Amino acid sequence: MKIPGYITSILETLNGAGHEAYIVGGCVRDAMLKRTPSDWDVTTSAKPQEVQRLFRRTLPTGIEHGTVTVLMGKQKAEVTTYRIDGVYEDARHPKEVTFTSSLTEDLRRRDFTVNAMAYHPEEGLRDPFDGMADLEKGIIRAVGNARERFTEDALRVMRAFRFAAQLSFSVEEETYAAAKELAPNLKNISAERIRDELQKLICSPHPETVRELYRAGITALILPEFDLCMETPQNNPHHCMNVGEHIIATMCAIRADRLLRWTMLLHDIAKPETRTTDEKGIDHFYAHPEKGAETARRILRRMKLDNRTIKRATTLIRYHDMRLGNEAPVEVQIRKGMHAVGREDFPLLFEVVAADNAAKAPQLKERKEKELRDLREAYERVVARGDAVQLSELQVSGADLIEAGITDGPEIGEVLNAMLSDVLKRPEHNDRAFLLNASQLKQYRNAAEGKKNHGGRE
């Protein structure tokens, strides 16, 4: 196992002072799987105060639970004293911890066998719970009694499936049964912790593992809107699976980007509430993108995602079913789409549409691929010409309108918007002299006034 120099130095310092010390947990698991660990943790028989005395720079990040962060140059590592956890009263934290001199007792308190291994470069692997065997079998199994592990920290219910998704493993039978039984305890877990686990799962190589969350009754607690999707059919020529299975397929069809995976998870979330069936038995989902954006906003706020991600995801959801190409020329719709979605995120819309198409009826594949190719080509032409799609790209500004005699603040904004509306249709009109021509300016003022009188509609 290739251990970073700063970790080796920490081990040697602790060993040199007469203490046991091992790397432990996820870094051991990942190294055994020939993966590069994202961080390195150390467990030791040394008490927290002894760790602090041995290293010049430390932070008492979780000293009450035995954890001290050791700073080595620009690197840092958590060093935690062997411990035994007391009673868990809130399905998250032990009421108290007791330090121990036994590595095995420390490993016994950990969640899954694959995370309960320790390693020392001279002693080799310490694996009292057969984590290595489970790595070879490709299973996630709780250490000891699964019900006890999930009772201690309810979030472990989700972590079992998250690790399975990240490692391409399955959840062992007894562990799965305990997770399903104790899933209701997730109500005691904060939205932020649930969000982080769900996000890691959907951004993993196997986002389809969300189906197991559904089967285990977990989404019923954390994302009940998804359960409705799993129960909503799509009797429509464009589709070949129910809404939930379609959502899962689209997540698998798009790259593992945080924004894109959240978008696909929620892009059809409003279909259950918008489903209607006509006299021929065909289902329709009118206005589901618009209502889906509203529902997604509520869900993402509930899960405490940042405002920028919420805005970007809901915008992509709102326009994911936009009928680009229905208006001639196609470039007009492209420019309008770029204005609505934004220059930065509009290219992402092509990825969203491609993933959506990939999970639709296979007989439509060739036609939809051609439509998307045509739209991409139109987009490339618009970008190559440098067509204006935002107010800031107009050849005139508010100062120019003031100079032209329009001094009312709200009217200035309305006229600029009328100019942009014209330029989106006719990019050649984005010319300073044309826009400020007296007769043309009058038309823009009249258009702005008419739009205002019609409640903002053109």
N, C-alpha and C positions, 0 to 999 in steps of 0.2 A: 504494500500500500504506500503510495507516494504522499507523504505528509508535509505540509508547508513548513518552512524553516521556523516561523514564529511559533507554530504549535509545538514543534519538537523542542524548542527552547523552553516553553511553558512546562512541558512534561519533565524535561531534565531538571528544571529548577525545583519543581515539586518533589521529584524523586531524590534529588540531592539533599533535600531537607528532611528526608526520611518518610515521605508521604507516598501513598499509592496515587497514581494518576493515569487515566485512560482517555482516549477520545471515545465519544459515545453517541448513540442515537442515529439521526439521519445521515450524518457524514459517513459513518461506518457502513450503513445500508447502501448509500449511493456508491461508495468506493468499491464495495463488493459486487455491485452491478456494473462496474466499469463506467460509472457516471462521474462527472466532476461535481463534488459537493459545493453547494452555494455558501455554506458556512460550516465552521468547525466548532464543536462543543467539547469541553473537557469535564470529566467528573473525577473527584478526588476525595481521599480520606481526610484531607486538611480542612480544618474549620475555616469559615469565612474570614475571621480576623487573622488567621495564619496566612491565608492567601494574600490579604492586603499587606501584611508585613513583608512578604517575599518579593512583591513586585512594586516597582517605583510608581507606576501610574495605574490606578484602578478606579472603577466606578461602582458604588454599592447599588447596582440596578435592581436586585431582588434579594437583598442581604437577609431579610427575615425568612426567606425560603432557601437560604444557603447559596445564592448566586452572586458572584462578583464578576464584573467585566474587566478583563485585563487588557490594557492597551500596550501594544508593542509596535512602536513606530507608527505607521499609518494603519496598521491592522488591529483587530480586536477579537477577543474570544470570550465567551461566557464560561466561567469556571464554577462548577456547582458541587457543593459538598454532598457526599453520599447521604441519603435521607430516607426516612420512612414517613409517609403521609398519614396524618390523623384522619378523623372523620370529616367527610365532605358534607357540608350543611346547605350549600347553595347550588349543587350540581355543577360546580366550577372550581371552587377553592377548598383546600383542606383547612379545617379549623386551626390546626397546628401541624408543625413538622418536627420530627425528631431526627437528629443527626445520628448516623450509624457508622460503624467501621467496616461494614460488609458491602462489597460491590454487588453481590447477588441480591441483597435486600433492596438496594437502590434500583437495580434493573427490574425487580419484581413490580414496582409501582408504575412502570411505564405502560403506554397504551397497547402497542402491538408488538408481536415477537420480532418483526423485522426492524423495529426501532429500539429493541432491548438488547443490543449487542455492544460490547466494548472492545477496544483494541489498543494494544501497546506494541511498539515496534520491536521490543525484545521478547515479550511474553506471547505475542500473537493474539488470536481472537478469544474473547470470553463470551460464551453464548449459552447460558444456562437454560434458556427457554426455546432452543432449537429454531432461532430466527433464520439461520442459514438454510436449514431444511425448507422452511416456508418460502424463502427467496427462490430456492430451486424449484419448488412446486408452483410458485406464482400465486400465492394466496396471502390474504391479510387475515391474521388470526389474533384475537385478543390475548394478552398475557394472562394466564390463569383463567379465572372466572369472568366471562365476558360481561355478565350482568353487573358484577362489581365494578369493572372498569368503566362501563357506561354510566353507572350510577354516580361514580366519582366526578366525572366531567361529561355532561350530556353532549357537548360538542363532538366528542369522540364518535358518536353515532354518524355524523357527517364525515369526519376525518377518515373513517374506514373506507367509505366509498370514494372519497377524494384521492386517497393513496392508491386505491385500486385503479382509478382512472389515470393517474399520473404514471403508474408503473406497469400498466397493462396487465394487472392482476385481477383476481376475483376475490370476493369476500367469503371466507370459510363459513360453512353451514351454521354452526352454533353461534358464531359471531354475528352472522346475518340475522338469525332469529332473535338474538338479544337486542340488536339495533332496532329491529321492527317493533319489538315489545316496548322498548324504552324511548322511542322517538318522541312521544309527547313531552318528555322532559326538556326538549329544545325550547319550550316556552320560557324557560328560565335563562336562556342565553341571549346576550345582547345582539341587536341587529347587525352591528359592525362585525362581530365574530362569525355570524352566520353568512354574511355577505362575503367575507374573505374566503371561507371554505367553498361556497358555491362558485365564486369567481375562479378559484384555482381548479375546480372540477371542470367547469365549462371551457376553460382555457387549456385544458390538458389535451393529450393526444386522443382521448376518448370522451368527448362531451356527451356521447350517447349514454354514459353512465347516469345521466339525469333520469333515465328511464327506471333505473334501480331505486333512485330516490322516490320516485312515484310508487313503485311496487312496495316499497318498505313503509309507505305512509308518511314520508318526510316532507314531500312537497305539499301535502295537505296542510301542513303546519307552517311552512315557510313561504310557499308560493301556491296558494290554493287556486289561483287563476290558471296555473298550468294544468292542474287536475281536470278542470273543465275542458281544456283543449284536448286532453287525452280521451275524453268521452264525447267529443264532437265530431261526427262524420263529415265528409265533404263529398256528397253525391253530385259531382260536377265533372264535366269532360276534361277540365284542366288538371284534375287531381286524381291520385291513385292511393291515397292513405288519409287517415284522419288528421285533424289539425295538429295534435300533439306529436304524432309520428313525423308529420311534415316538418315541424319545427326542429325536431331532433336531426332529421336528415339535412336540413339547411345548415345547422351548426357544424355538422361533419363535413359539409361541402365548402366551408369558408376557412381561411387561414386562422391560426390561433392568435388572433389579436383581441385584446380585451374589449375594445369598443365594438368590434364586429361581432364577437360572440354574444355579448349582451344584446346587441341589436337583433340578431337572429333568434335568440331565445324568446324575445318579446315582440317580434315583428307581426305576428298574427294573434297576439294575446286577446284581442277583442273579437275574434271570429265567433266564439260561442254566443256572445250577446247580440251579434248582428246577423246571425243565420236566419234566413227565410227559405222556404221551399215553395217553388211555383207549382202550377197545376200539372206539370209534366214530371214532377218529383225531383227536379234539379235544384240543388242548394245554391243560394247566393249570399254574399257577405258584403252588402253595400256599406260604404263609408267605414269599413273596418280599419283602414290605415289611419284615418283621422282619430277615430275613437281609440285605436290601439296606441297612438302617441299619448293620449291623455291617460290611459290605463298604465302604460309603461312609466310615465312620469310619476304616478302615485307609487308604483312598485319600487322604482329606483330611489325615490325619496325615503320610502319606508326602510329600504336597505342602506340608507345613509351614503349613497354614492355622491361624489363631488358634483357640483353644479354644472361644470363644463361637460363632463361625461353625460350627464342627464340631458343637457341641451343637444349635444351632438347625436346621441342615440335616438332621442325622440324625433329629431328632425329626419334622420334616415328612415325611421319607422313610418313617419307621416308620408314620406314620398316614395317608399319602397315599391309601391304599386302604380306609380305615376305612368300614365299612358304616353310616354314619350313617342313622338313620331306621328301622332294623330293629326297634327297641324302642319300644313305645308308653308314654307319649307321646314325641314326637321330642325335646322339650326335655331329657329325661333324657340321651339320647345327646349332645346338644349340650353339656350341663354336664360330662359325663364327658370329652368331647373337649377342652373348654376347660381342664379340670383337667390332662389329660395333656399337652397342647401348650403351655399357658400363655396367659393373656389376651392378651399382646402379639402372639404369633405365630399364634393361632388364626384370625384373619381371613385370614392368608396361606394357610392351608390351603384356603380357598375358591378362591383364585387357582390353587393347585397342582392342585386337582381339576378346575377349568375347563379348564386347559391340557391335562391328561391326557385329559379327555373330548374335546377338540377334535381329538385325534390318534387317535381310535378310529373304529370303523365308522360311516359317515355315517347309516345307517338308524336308529341309536340316538340321534342328536343331539337330537331333540325331547324324547324321554323323559328323557334325562340332564339337559338344561337345566331341565326342570320340577322334577326331583328337587333340583337344586342351588338353584333359586329357593325351593323349600319349606324347604330347610335354612337358607338365608340369613334367611328370614322368622322361622323358629324362633329362630335366633341373636339376631336383633334383639329379639324378645320377651324372651329371657333377659336380655339386657343392659339393656333398658328397666326390667325388674323389679328389677335389681340382685341377682340370685340369686348366692349364694356358690358359688365353685368352687375356692377355695384355703383352706388351714388358717387363714391370717391373716384370712380374712373370716368365720370363725365368730364367733358372739356370745359365746363363752366362750374362755378361754385356759388355759394350763397353771397359772397362779396360781389360777384358779377351781377347778381340779380338786384342787390341793393343799389349798385351803380346805375342799373337800368330803371330804377324808380320803384322797385318792390321792397317796401320797408317793413311790412308786417311779418313777424317771425314765423307764425304758423303757415302763412301763405307761401313764404319762401320754401319751406319744406315740401308743401303740397305741389308747387310748381316743379321743383327738382324731381319729385317722384313722377310727375306727369312726363317730364323729359325722359327719364329713365325708361318709363313704360314704352315710350315711342322708340327709344334707341334699342331696346330689347327686340323689337320687331324689325327695325330698320337700322342696323349698326352704322350705316353710312351717314346717318343724321347726327352722329356724335362729332359734330364740328362746331367750334366756338361761334363762328360767324352765323351758321345756320340756326343754332339754338337761340342766339340773341337777336336774330332778325325780328323786327317789331311785329310783323304780322304773325310770325311763327310763335313768338312769345305770347301774343294775345290768345292764340289757340291753346297753348299750354295752360294759361290762366283759366280759360273757359273750361278746359278738361278737368282741371283741379277743382274748380267750383262745382262742376257737375258731379264729380265723384264724391265730394263732400256732401252734396245734397241727397245722394243715393246711399248714404251710410257707408261710404268707403268702397263701393263697388263701381267698377268701370262701366 
